[in-house]
Amino acid sequence: MAGMIKQFQRNIKRNNLLSIAFVALLCSLSYFLGIWQHGGFSSPVTTTSVLSSTTCDPTTISSSTALGLDFAAHHAANDSTFASPPPSNFPACDVKFSEYTPCEDVDRSLRFDRDRLIYRERHCPEKRELLKCLIPAPAGYRNPFPWPASRDVAWFANVPHKELSVEKAVQNWIRVDGDKFRFPGGGTMFSHGADAYIDDIDKLISLHDGTIRTALDTGCGVASWGAYLLSRNIITMSFAPRDTHEAQVQFALERGVPAMIGILASNRLPYPSRAFDMAHCSRCLIPWHLYDGLYLIEIDRVLRPGGYWILSGPPINWKRHWKGWQRTEEDLQNEQNQIENVAKSLCWKKVQEKGDLAIWQKPTNHIHCKMNRKVIKSPQFCSAQNPDAAWYNKMEACITPLPDVASIDQVAGGELKRWPERVTAIPPRISSGSVEGVSADMFLKDTEQWKSRVGYYKKLISQLGQKGRYRNLLDMNAQLGGFAAALVDDPVWVLNMVPTIGKDTLGVIYERGLIGSYQDWCEAVSTYPRTYDLIHADSLFTLYKDRCDMEDILLEIDRILRPEGSVIFRDDVDILVKTKGIADRMRWQSQIVDHENGPHVREKLLLVVKSYWTAEDQNQPQ
């Protein structure tokens, strides 16, 4: 009986082994059949072969390893039996939209109040008005000149407007030279060029010792002031409205100089408090003395403790210029007196007025300023407001209070290191604990992590490592600014966008000596089409999940990306598979590749190159 039981047990084991082998064989057959259905056993596609440009300067993305996995096949169910027809590709927009700026559309702006130029502020289209097409480049569009040559020359076909070269001819802003624009570095108040003008400022306040790193240029024109400051390691956020001076901000960006469309009207500027070391107005036509000094009060909000405000043009040096400005001596003197009074009410100290320049300095703290409110009744200090709230927040005629200090010798908010040490030093907002959930150790680890990540990016995208190939970069979810900081020694600049729905870290970014803006990515950016050479989006679609359509964000990315420009999406693989599905309907070439830490990390990268095409060939097959 015992022998029969043992024999029965042996039979069961034998049958189990046969069953397991049979199941394994079926799984293997199913696996190889799946591979055959999805393209057979050919060698893996490399990133280089997938991401290569079709025209103009070839834009390829190279990798030392084969990164050709088709994640769509591995992460989506095969339900082709019930599948609906694939969505069609996005069509090209009409050529009339080649310079379309959705939130500063000229026709839409006419619906709004002209008082205080409110109609030139951001007024974005409603969802039903959004374009569902791809913005064409103008006929003959060419890749911009590499930096630093681009500072002085641009292709006429890229920004085909002669208005400024005629209107500002005597001021030497810009001139047409055959198929090119030349930028001589002149300006309304730069009779001897921007470099000489900056030298005059340097004689009054030091621009070369690293204490001044970030600057703001209001009413910037073609941004020559910011362009020439770059050689002195000062980076400028320049802005001007989209107005009758056609395409001035577009010219600045074509030159490779930071700039945005913007205006001082009723809303706060989209920057945090205590952001800039220096602010500048050279005949920018802003009525500083009107509306209870509201615009100077806003400059005070964004100036760092001890920061400078520089004014040239009316009414400065009015005794010499009043006839040329076609205004009366009394009118100009009255305007200057009012400006002086506003500056005094803000507790600013006038550093010097010499020739065409006048410079004021903001106090390093508000101890004395708060004491003198008993004498100077207006403006009072703001109460119960977030000094950094600056996305569609209205300006207020009150002084933004600086952080409290223990003594008159202290710098409110903490003293900053000089440039370039500032970019890696722990920002005061972090060391003081002002940014919730971010410690000094986390900041240092983040800085090192982004150095590693950017090194990996340069291996994947060879153009990022080629000096002069890329110039204008955008980080759509900048967090602590680590991506930009890792590129600070390269000949590029990065606009660091901090989404309005996430953690507010823009103040930290400015304390590092970098620049950026607040942005809601459910809306368009205040810039022209074809602004950026490379766009970086870290966890952007995770952040905006269920808030707005991914398709609309991708169409906006396409609008602001140059032909043959690149995008790096970093996100969870499932989100990137969905992103790639939409990207493949655009005139993009894309490839999902592994995380820098290997294939077992769910976070992946989606690399994209935008194809070259223009209004001339917009209807040709893709």
C-alpha positions in Angstrom: 0.0 0.0 0.0 2.8 2.4 0.9 4.5 1.6 -2.5 1.3 2.5 -4.4 1.1 5.8 -2.6 4.7 6.7 -3.4 4.2 5.7 -7.1 1.0 8.0 -7.2 3.0 10.9 -5.7 5.7 10.4 -8.4 3.1 10.4 -11.1 1.6 13.7 -9.8 5.1 15.4 -9.7 5.8 14.2 -13.3 2.4 15.5 -14.5 3.1 18.9 -12.7 6.5 19.2 -14.4 4.9 18.5 -17.8 2.2 21.1 -17.1 4.7 23.7 -16.1 6.8 23.0 -19.2 3.7 23.2 -21.4 2.7 26.6 -19.9 6.2 27.9 -20.3 6.2 26.9 -24.0 2.9 28.6 -24.6 4.2 31.8 -22.9 7.4 31.8 -25.0 5.4 31.3 -28.3 3.0 34.1 -27.3 6.0 36.4 -26.5 7.8 35.8 -29.8 4.5 36.1 -31.7 4.0 39.5 -30.1 7.5 40.6 -31.1 6.8 39.5 -34.7 3.6 41.5 -34.8 5.3 44.7 -33.6 8.1 44.7 -36.1 9.9 41.4 -36.1 13.4 40.8 -34.9 15.3 43.6 -36.6 18.0 45.4 -34.6 16.8 48.1 -32.2 16.2 51.6 -33.5 18.6 54.2 -32.1 17.7 57.6 -30.9 19.8 59.1 -33.7 17.7 57.4 -36.4 14.4 58.4 -34.9 15.3 62.0 -34.1 16.8 63.4 -37.2 15.8 66.6 -38.9 14.6 66.7 -42.5 15.8 70.0 -43.7 18.0 73.0 -43.0 20.8 72.2 -40.4 20.4 68.6 -39.5 19.3 68.3 -35.9 20.0 64.8 -34.4 20.0 63.4 -30.9 22.7 60.8 -30.4 23.2 58.2 -27.7 26.0 55.7 -27.0 23.4 53.0 -26.6 20.4 51.8 -28.5 17.4 53.4 -26.9 14.7 52.3 -29.3 12.0 50.7 -27.1 8.5 51.3 -28.3 6.8 52.0 -24.9 3.4 52.4 -26.6 3.5 48.7 -27.5 4.5 47.6 -24.0 2.3 49.8 -21.9 -1.0 49.8 -23.8 -3.4 47.0 -24.3 -3.8 45.6 -27.8 -7.5 46.2 -28.5 -7.2 46.8 -32.2 -10.4 44.8 -32.8 -12.5 47.5 -31.1 -10.2 50.6 -31.8 -11.6 53.7 -33.4 -9.7 55.3 -36.3 -6.5 57.1 -35.2 -6.9 60.8 -34.6 -5.7 62.9 -37.5 -2.6 65.1 -37.5 -2.8 68.7 -36.5 -3.1 71.0 -39.5 -1.1 74.1 -40.2 -2.6 77.4 -39.1 -3.1 80.1 -41.7 0.0 82.2 -42.4 -1.6 85.2 -40.8 -1.0 83.5 -37.4 2.8 83.3 -37.9 3.4 85.9 -35.2 0.3 85.0 -33.1 0.6 85.9 -29.4 -2.6 84.4 -27.9 -2.7 86.5 -24.6 -1.6 89.8 -26.4 -3.7 89.4 -29.5 -4.2 92.8 -31.1 -7.8 92.3 -32.1 -8.9 90.8 -28.8 -7.1 93.6 -26.8 -9.5 96.2 -28.4 -12.3 94.8 -26.3 -10.7 96.1 -23.1 -10.3 99.4 -21.3 -7.7 101.8 -22.8 -7.4 103.7 -19.6 -3.8 103.2 -18.2 -3.2 100.9 -21.2 -5.1 98.0 -19.6 -6.0 96.8 -23.0 -2.3 95.9 -23.6 -2.1 93.6 -20.5 -2.6 89.8 -20.8 -6.1 88.9 -22.0 -6.0 85.2 -22.9 -8.5 83.5 -25.3 -11.3 81.4 -23.8 -11.1 77.6 -24.4 -13.5 77.8 -27.4 -11.2 80.3 -29.0 -8.0 78.2 -28.8 -6.3 77.4 -32.0 -6.0 73.7 -32.8 -3.3 74.0 -35.4 0.4 74.5 -35.8 1.8 78.0 -36.2 3.9 78.2 -39.4 7.3 79.9 -39.6 7.5 82.7 -42.2 8.7 81.9 -45.6 12.5 81.7 -45.8 12.9 81.2 -42.0 16.5 80.3 -41.0 18.1 79.2 -37.8 19.4 82.3 -35.9 23.0 83.2 -35.9 24.9 81.6 -33.0 25.7 83.6 -29.9 27.5 86.0 -29.6 27.1 86.9 -33.3 23.4 87.0 -32.8 23.6 90.0 -30.5 24.4 92.2 -33.5 22.7 90.5 -36.5 19.5 88.6 -37.3 17.9 87.3 -40.5 15.3 89.6 -42.0 13.1 86.7 -43.1 12.7 85.6 -39.4 11.1 88.9 -38.3 10.1 90.6 -41.6 9.3 94.1 -40.1 11.0 97.3 -41.2 8.9 99.6 -39.1 11.5 100.1 -36.3 14.4 100.6 -38.7 12.4 103.5 -40.2 10.8 104.9 -37.0 14.0 104.7 -34.9 16.5 105.3 -37.7 18.1 108.4 -36.1 18.4 106.6 -32.8 20.4 103.7 -34.2 18.3 100.9 -32.8 18.3 98.7 -35.8 18.9 98.9 -39.6 18.2 96.7 -42.6 21.3 95.3 -44.4 20.3 93.2 -47.4 18.8 90.0 -46.0 19.8 90.8 -42.5 19.1 93.2 -39.6 22.0 94.9 -37.9 21.8 96.0 -34.2 24.4 98.8 -33.7 23.7 98.9 -30.0 22.1 102.3 -30.1 19.1 103.6 -28.2 17.0 106.7 -27.6 19.4 107.8 -24.8 22.4 105.8 -26.0 23.9 108.4 -28.4 27.3 106.7 -28.1 26.0 103.1 -28.0 24.9 100.9 -25.2 28.4 100.0 -24.0 29.4 103.6 -23.5 26.0 104.2 -21.7 26.7 101.2 -19.4 30.2 102.5 -18.7 28.6 105.8 -17.5 26.4 103.8 -15.1 29.4 101.9 -13.9 31.1 105.1 -12.9 28.2 105.9 -10.6 27.5 102.4 -9.1 29.7 99.3 -9.5 28.6 96.9 -12.2 31.8 94.7 -12.1 32.2 93.4 -8.6 29.5 90.8 -8.6 27.1 92.6 -6.2 24.7 93.3 -9.1 23.6 90.2 -11.0 19.9 90.5 -11.9 18.4 93.5 -13.7 15.0 94.6 -14.9 14.5 96.8 -18.0 11.1 98.3 -18.3 10.0 99.4 -21.8 13.2 97.7 -23.2 12.9 98.4 -27.0 15.1 95.8 -28.7 16.8 95.1 -25.4 20.3 96.5 -26.2 20.8 97.5 -22.6 20.3 93.9 -21.5 22.3 92.5 -24.4 25.4 94.5 -23.6 25.1 93.9 -19.8 25.6 90.1 -20.5 29.3 90.6 -21.1 29.5 91.9 -17.5 27.8 88.8 -16.0 24.6 90.7 -15.4 21.4 89.1 -16.7 18.4 91.3 -17.5 14.7 90.5 -17.6 13.6 92.9 -20.4 10.0 93.6 -21.2 7.9 95.8 -23.5 4.3 95.7 -24.6 3.1 94.5 -28.0 2.3 97.9 -29.4 2.9 100.2 -32.4 6.7 99.5 -32.1 6.2 96.3 -34.1 8.1 93.2 -32.9 10.6 94.9 -30.5 10.5 92.0 -28.1 10.6 89.5 -31.0 13.8 91.2 -32.2 15.3 90.9 -28.7 14.6 87.2 -28.6 15.9 86.7 -32.1 19.2 88.3 -30.9 19.4 85.7 -28.1 18.6 88.2 -25.3 16.1 87.5 -22.5 12.8 89.3 -23.0 9.0 89.0 -22.6 6.0 90.9 -23.7 4.8 92.9 -20.7 3.6 96.3 -19.4 3.1 98.3 -16.3 -0.7 99.0 -16.3 -2.9 97.6 -13.5 -1.5 94.2 -12.7 1.7 93.4 -10.7 4.7 92.3 -12.7 4.9 88.5 -12.8 8.0 88.4 -10.5 8.4 87.9 -6.7 9.3 90.6 -4.3 13.0 91.3 -3.7 14.0 89.9 -7.1 16.2 92.4 -8.9 19.5 94.1 -7.9 18.8 96.9 -10.4 15.9 98.3 -12.4 16.2 100.6 -15.4 14.1 102.9 -17.5 15.6 104.7 -20.5 12.9 106.9 -22.0 10.5 104.0 -21.5 7.4 106.4 -21.5 6.1 105.1 -18.2 4.3 107.9 -16.2 6.2 107.2 -12.9 4.7 110.3 -11.2 1.0 109.5 -11.9 -1.5 107.3 -10.0 0.0 108.1 -6.6 3.3 106.8 -7.7 1.8 103.3 -8.3 4.4 102.2 -10.8 7.4 103.2 -8.7 5.8 101.4 -5.8 5.7 98.2 -7.9 9.4 98.7 -8.8 10.1 99.0 -5.1 8.3 95.7 -4.5 10.5 93.8 -7.0 13.8 95.5 -6.0 16.1 93.8 -3.6 17.0 95.6 -0.3 19.8 98.0 -1.4 18.8 97.7 -5.0 19.1 100.5 -7.5 16.6 102.3 -9.8 18.1 104.1 -12.9 16.2 106.6 -14.9 17.4 108.4 -18.1 15.3 110.4 -20.5 12.4 112.7 -19.6 12.5 114.5 -17.2 16.2 113.9 -16.3 18.4 116.7 -17.6 15.4 118.6 -18.8 17.3 121.9 -18.9 19.3 120.6 -21.8 16.7 118.5 -23.6 13.4 120.3 -23.2 13.2 121.8 -26.6 14.0 118.5 -28.3 11.4 116.7 -26.2 8.8 119.4 -27.3 7.7 120.0 -23.8 7.8 123.1 -21.6 10.4 123.6 -18.9 7.7 124.0 -16.3 6.1 120.7 -17.2 9.3 118.7 -17.1 10.4 120.3 -13.8 7.1 119.5 -12.3 7.3 115.9 -13.4 10.8 115.5 -11.9 9.7 117.1 -8.6 6.9 114.6 -8.4 9.2 111.6 -9.1 11.6 112.9 -6.5 8.7 113.1 -4.0 7.5 109.5 -4.7 11.1 108.2 -4.3 11.4 110.0 -1.0 8.1 108.6 0.2 9.5 105.1 -0.5 12.6 105.9 1.6 14.8 105.7 -1.4 18.1 107.6 -1.3 19.2 109.5 -4.4 22.7 108.3 -5.2 23.6 110.7 -7.9 22.3 112.6 -10.9 24.9 113.2 -13.6 24.3 114.1 -17.2 21.3 112.1 -18.5 21.4 109.6 -15.6 19.7 109.7 -12.2 20.1 106.8 -9.7 18.2 106.0 -6.5 18.8 103.3 -4.0 16.3 101.3 -1.9 17.1 101.0 1.8 18.5 97.7 3.0 15.8 97.4 5.6 12.6 99.3 6.7 13.5 100.2 10.3 13.7 104.0 9.6 11.1 103.9 7.0 8.5 102.5 9.3 9.4 105.1 11.9 8.9 108.0 9.5 5.3 106.9 8.5 4.2 109.3 11.3 5.5 112.2 9.2 5.1 110.8 5.7 1.5 109.7 5.7 1.4 108.2 2.2 2.0 105.6 1.1 1.5 103.4 4.1 2.8 99.9 4.5 0.7 97.1 3.0 -0.9 94.7 5.5 -2.1 91.1 5.1 -0.8 90.6 1.6 1.5 88.1 0.1 4.4 90.2 -1.3 5.2 87.5 -3.9 1.6 87.1 -5.2 2.0 88.4 -8.8 -0.2 86.5 -11.2 -3.2 88.7 -12.2 -2.8 90.4 -8.8 -3.5 94.1 -8.9 -0.9 96.7 -7.9 -1.6 98.5 -4.6 -0.6 102.0 -3.6 1.2 100.7 -0.4 4.8 99.8 0.4 5.6 96.1 0.4 7.3 95.6 3.8 10.7 94.0 3.9 11.3 91.2 6.4 12.1 92.3 9.9 15.7 92.7 11.1 17.2 93.0 14.5 19.4 96.0 13.8 19.8 98.9 11.3 23.0 97.3 9.9 21.3 94.1 8.8 20.0 93.4 5.3 16.3 92.4 5.3 15.8 88.9 4.1 19.5 88.1 4.3 22.6 89.3 2.5 23.3 87.6 -0.9 26.7 86.3 -2.0 28.4 88.0 -4.9 28.3 86.5 -8.3 29.2 83.7 -9.3 29.3 82.2 -5.8 25.6 83.2 -5.5 24.4 80.5 -7.9 25.4 77.6 -5.7 25.3 79.3 -2.2 22.3 78.4 -0.1 19.6 81.1 -0.8 18.5 83.1 2.3 14.9 82.1 1.7 15.9 78.5 2.2 18.4 79.0 5.1 15.7 81.1 6.9 13.1 78.3 6.4 10.8 80.6 4.3 10.3 77.9 1.7 8.2 75.2 3.3 9.5 71.7 2.9 13.0 72.7 1.5 16.0 72.5 3.7 19.6 73.5 3.0 20.7 69.9 2.6 17.9 69.3 0.1 19.0 72.4 -1.9 22.6 71.1 -2.0 21.5 67.6 -3.1 19.2 69.1 -5.8 22.1 71.2 -7.2 24.3 68.1 -7.5 21.5 66.0 -9.0 20.9 68.5 -11.7 24.6 68.7 -12.6 24.3 64.9 -13.2 21.1 65.2 -15.1 22.3 67.9 -17.4 25.4 65.9 -18.1 23.1 63.0 -19.2 21.1 65.4 -21.4 24.2 66.5 -23.2 25.0 62.8 -24.0 21.5 62.4 -25.4 21.2 65.7 -27.3 24.6 66.6 -28.8 23.4 70.0 -29.8 23.0 71.0 -26.1 26.7 70.4 -25.7 27.7 72.3 -28.8 28.6 75.9 -28.0 26.4 78.3 -29.9 23.9 75.7 -31.3 21.3 76.6 -28.7 20.8 79.9 -27.0 17.3 80.5 -25.7 16.2 77.9 -23.2 12.9 77.6 -21.2 12.4 75.5 -18.1 8.6 75.0 -17.7 8.7 73.7 -14.1 11.9 75.2 -12.7 11.5 74.2 -9.0 14.7 75.4 -7.4 16.4 76.4 -10.7 18.8 73.5 -10.7 18.5 72.9 -14.5 19.5 76.5 -15.2 22.2 76.5 -12.6 23.9 73.5 -14.1 24.1 75.4 -17.5 25.4 78.7 -16.1 28.8 78.3 -17.6 27.4 77.5 -21.1 26.6 80.3 -23.6 22.9 79.9 -23.0 20.3 81.6 -20.9 17.3 79.9 -19.2 13.9 81.5 -18.4 12.8 79.7 -15.3 9.0 79.3 -15.1 7.4 78.6 -11.8 3.8 77.3 -12.3 1.2 79.2 -10.2 -0.3 75.9 -8.9 2.9 74.5 -7.4 5.3 75.5 -4.6 6.4 79.1 -5.0 10.2 78.9 -5.5 10.7 81.8 -7.8 12.2 84.0 -5.1 14.8 81.3 -4.5 15.6 81.3 -8.2 16.3 85.0 -8.2 18.4 84.7 -5.1 20.6 82.4 -7.0 21.2 85.1 -9.6 18.9 83.5 -12.2 15.7 84.9 -13.9 12.2 83.7 -14.4 8.5 84.3 -14.2 5.3 82.9 -12.8 3.2 81.1 -15.4 -0.1 79.2 -15.5 0.4 76.6 -18.2 -3.3 76.4 -18.9 -2.6 79.7 -20.7 -0.2 80.9 -23.3 3.2 82.5 -22.5 3.7 86.2 -23.1 6.1 85.7 -26.0 6.3 85.4 -29.7 6.3 82.2 -31.7 9.7 80.5 -32.3 11.2 81.9 -29.1 13.1 79.0 -27.7 15.7 76.5 -29.0 15.2 74.0 -26.2 12.4 73.5 -23.7 12.6 71.4 -20.5 9.5 70.1 -18.8 10.1 68.2 -15.6 6.9 66.5 -14.2 4.8 69.2 -15.9 2.0 66.9 -16.9 1.9 65.2 -13.5 1.4 68.7 -12.0 -1.3 69.7 -14.5 -3.1 66.4 -14.6 -6.9 67.0 -14.8 -6.4 70.8 -14.7 -6.2 71.5 -18.5 -5.8 69.6 -21.7 -2.4 68.1 -22.4 -3.1 68.8 -26.1 -3.4 72.5 -25.5 -0.1 72.6 -23.6 1.7 70.7 -26.3 0.3 73.1 -29.0 1.6 76.0 -27.0 5.0 74.3 -26.7 5.0 73.9 -30.5 4.1 77.6 -30.9 7.1 78.9 -28.9 9.6 76.3 -30.1 11.9 77.1 -33.0 12.0 74.8 -36.1 14.6 72.1 -35.3 14.4 73.0 -31.6 14.2 70.2 -29.0 12.0 69.4 -26.0 12.9 67.2 -23.0 9.9 65.8 -21.1 10.7 64.1 -17.8 7.7 62.3 -16.2 6.2 58.9 -15.4 6.3 56.5 -18.3 2.5 56.2 -18.5 2.1 60.0 -18.9 4.9 60.1 -21.5 3.3 57.4 -23.5 0.1 59.5 -23.7 2.3 62.6 -24.4 4.0 60.8 -27.3 0.7 59.8 -28.7 -0.2 63.5 -29.2 3.3 64.5 -30.1 3.3 62.0 -33.0 0.4 63.9 -34.5 2.4 67.1 -34.7 5.4 67.7 -36.9 7.7 66.4 -34.3 10.0 63.4 -34.1 10.1 61.8 -30.7 11.6 58.9 -28.7 11.1 57.7 -25.1 14.5 56.9 -23.5 15.5 55.6 -20.1 16.1 57.6 -16.9 19.7 58.4 -16.2 19.6 55.8 -13.4 18.6 53.0 -15.7 15.6 51.2 -17.2 14.1 50.1 -13.9 13.0 53.6 -12.9 9.4 54.5 -13.9 10.3 58.0 -14.6 11.5 58.3 -18.3 12.5 61.0 -20.7 10.6 61.8 -23.9 13.0 63.6 -26.4 11.4 65.6 -29.2 12.8 67.5 -32.2 10.5 69.9 -34.1 10.7 69.5 -37.9 11.7 72.4 -40.1 8.8 73.7 -42.2 7.5 77.1 -43.2 4.4 78.8 -44.5 5.7 78.0 -48.0 5.4 74.2 -47.5 2.8 74.1 -44.8 0.4 72.0 -47.0 3.0 69.5 -48.1 2.8 65.9 -46.7 4.6 65.5 -43.3 
